[in-house]
Amino acid sequence: MGFLGCLAGCEAVRYEPTKATRAYPFNLAQERIADIQVFNDGDAMLIVNPTLEGWTDFDLWLNQRYMRHVDRLAPGETLRIPLSEFWDVRGEGPFPGGLLRYYQPTPIRLVQVQTSPTQPLIGFRAIPTERELEATEIDKNG
């Protein structure tokens, strides 16, 4: 019975069709990279804005796939957005980190702001975790 319960409760992907967003705008170029830092905070994305620049009413893209609408990122503000609030065009979500996870968390590699349907994207600086850095190190001993 325990095995069958796990089959019913353990999903291969986070899937909720009613949460589906639009597709990533591959037709738009990235104009620049803002001095905004984005960190993986376990099951959330931590956005640190130390600049005097702010944005309102924009879409935040993760890894050219997942999107979440954000009302405001003010100058000097830090936002913590749970990864469980990001969705893609099929209604699938990234795997958040955390203690009770079944899968490796989705890395935060590329974060971009879309302020309108026609304006170029603005990139943020995604800071890799120590684990991600260690996984990409080349064996120096040959």
C-alpha positions in Angstrom: 0.0 0.0 0.0 2.9 2.4 0.8 4.3 2.0 -2.7 1.0 2.6 -4.3 0.5 5.7 -2.2 3.9 7.0 -3.4 2.9 6.4 -7.0 -0.2 8.5 -6.5 1.6 11.3 -4.6 5.0 11.4 -6.3 4.8 13.3 -9.6 7.4 13.2 -12.4 6.9 16.9 -13.1 5.1 19.7 -11.4 2.0 20.0 -13.6 -1.0 22.2 -13.2 -2.6 23.1 -16.6 -4.6 25.9 -15.2 -1.3 27.7 -14.3 0.0 27.7 -17.9 1.6 30.9 -19.1 2.5 32.1 -22.6 5.6 30.9 -24.4 9.0 32.5 -23.9 9.5 35.5 -26.3 12.5 34.1 -28.3 11.8 36.9 -30.9 13.0 39.5 -28.4 16.7 40.2 -27.9 18.3 40.9 -24.5 19.2 44.6 -24.4 21.5 44.6 -21.4 22.3 43.1 -18.0 21.2 45.1 -15.0 23.2 45.1 -11.8 20.5 43.1 -10.0 21.7 39.9 -8.4 19.6 36.7 -8.2 20.3 33.9 -5.7 18.9 30.4 -5.2 17.4 30.5 -1.7 16.4 26.8 -1.3 12.9 26.7 -2.6 12.8 30.4 -3.7 14.5 33.0 -5.9 16.1 35.9 -4.0 16.3 39.1 -6.1 18.6 41.8 -4.7 18.3 45.2 -6.3 21.0 47.5 -4.9 20.5 50.0 -7.8 18.4 53.2 -8.2 16.5 51.5 -11.0 13.1 49.9 -10.4 10.4 48.2 -12.5 6.7 47.8 -12.2 4.2 45.4 -13.8 6.6 43.1 -15.6 7.1 39.4 -16.3 10.1 37.6 -14.8 11.5 34.7 -16.9 13.5 31.9 -15.5 15.8 29.8 -17.9 13.8 30.9 -21.0 10.9 28.7 -19.9 9.2 29.6 -16.6 7.4 32.9 -16.0 5.9 34.8 -13.1 4.3 38.2 -13.2 5.8 40.7 -10.7 4.0 43.9 -9.7 7.0 45.8 -8.5 10.7 45.7 -7.9 11.7 49.0 -6.2 15.2 50.5 -6.0 17.0 49.0 -3.0 14.4 46.3 -2.6 15.0 42.6 -2.0 12.3 40.2 -3.2 11.9 36.5 -2.3 9.8 34.6 -4.8 9.0 31.0 -4.3 10.0 28.8 -7.3 6.6 27.1 -6.9 5.0 30.3 -8.3 6.8 30.0 -11.7 5.0 28.2 -14.6 5.6 27.4 -18.3 3.4 27.4 -21.4 2.3 23.8 -20.6 1.5 24.4 -17.0 4.7 22.7 -15.7 6.8 24.3 -13.0 10.5 24.2 -12.0 11.5 21.8 -9.2 12.1 23.9 -6.0 14.8 22.9 -3.6 14.3 22.2 0.0 14.7 19.4 2.5 11.8 17.1 1.3 12.4 17.3 -2.4 12.2 14.3 -4.8 14.3 15.7 -7.6 17.3 17.9 -8.0 16.2 21.6 -7.9 16.0 23.5 -11.1 19.1 25.7 -11.3 18.7 29.5 -11.6 20.8 30.1 -14.7 19.1 32.9 -16.7 16.8 35.5 -15.3 15.2 38.2 -17.5 12.7 40.9 -17.2 10.1 41.6 -19.9 8.5 45.0 -19.5 6.2 44.9 -22.5 5.4 42.6 -25.5 7.8 44.5 -27.8 10.6 45.9 -25.7 13.9 44.0 -25.4 14.5 41.9 -22.4 16.7 42.9 -19.5 18.9 40.3 -17.9 19.7 40.0 -14.2 22.9 38.4 -12.8 22.2 34.9 -11.6 24.7 33.9 -8.9 25.4 30.1 -8.9 25.3 28.2 -5.6 28.4 26.6 -4.1 27.1 23.1 -5.1 26.6 24.3 -8.7 30.1 25.7 -8.8 31.6 22.5 -7.4 29.7 20.4 -10.0 31.3 22.3 -12.8 34.9 22.3 -11.6 37.4 20.5 -13.8 39.5 17.8 -12.2 42.8 19.6 -11.8 44.7 16.3 -11.1 44.1 15.1 -14.7 
